[in-house]
Amino acid sequence: MSLLGKLIALAVVGYVIYGAVMVAIHKRYIYPFDQTVFDHPAFETVEVAVDGAAPLLAYVAQGAEDAPVIVYFMGNGGSLHLFRSILDYHLDQGASVVAMTYRGGGGTLGPTREAQLKVDALALMDALPGLGFADPPLIHGYSLGSGLAVHVAARREVAAVLLSAPYDRLCTLLAQASYLPACRLAGVEKWRTADDVGGISVPVTILHGDRDALIPAVRSQSLKDVMLRAGIEVERSEIAGANHVDLMSFPAYLAALDTFWADHR
């Protein structure tokens, strides 16, 4: 074998080893949770039974009488305590608020897997009547949680969907970051939200910061295009100057949330 051939072979072997290592560790980057338990005086902690798994920890705050209920699916950073500002915003609307922890963080037992998180999200939805919420809820998903929001909206009766900084396929972002064909590799968490929209029959609102480097705004534009082709009523707004983690500091984002609530009370 020529020197060039040997170098190419070494490069291929190195790439394969790199790919195997990245597949093995990629969940650490998708699910960087911590075990801080959510503590908020307005919320009651409840356990939600999940078939084949340990109970799920969820948090419920009762709003004004006859007010809508909104189910919130958080992003992937830390645990639910880092999302207190948006939960407080929804409470300030008079709403009842329900939020869940993700396995591997916030005091809920892991391991964390896409499939299990989706099972947990559906279990939470199915538990709502037992928690006193008979009407279809509003759904709000942020970042990683936007995939759960779409998943439940396609499979359960909901009133409307709000997606903050969503993605079409998380594996596309993994591929761009790793230079690996993540959407085709076995063992990789795919989170193909764009493939999961078919059962949605309610209005969808998408909000995204135009300076988001973690999930670029083009990813939610792609998701909107998929939804439009599926016949879903969807509106999308970009928040000028906002990145992935500072949306709540922008008046334009808060105004868009106000509009969402005005439209869906």
Secondary structure, DSSP 8 states (H G I E B T S, - for coil): --HHHHHHHHHHHHHHHHHHHHHHHHHHHH--B-------TT-EEEEEEETTEEEEEEEEE--STT--EEEEE--SSB-GGGGHHHHHHHHHTT-EEEEE--TTSTT------HHHHHHHHHHHHHHTGGGT--S--EEEEETHHHHHHHHHHTTS--SEEEEES--S-HHHHHHHHHTS-GGGSTT-----GGGG-TT--S-EEEEEETT-SSS-HHHHHHHHHHHHHTT--EEEEEETT--SS-GGG-HHHHHHHHHHHHHH-
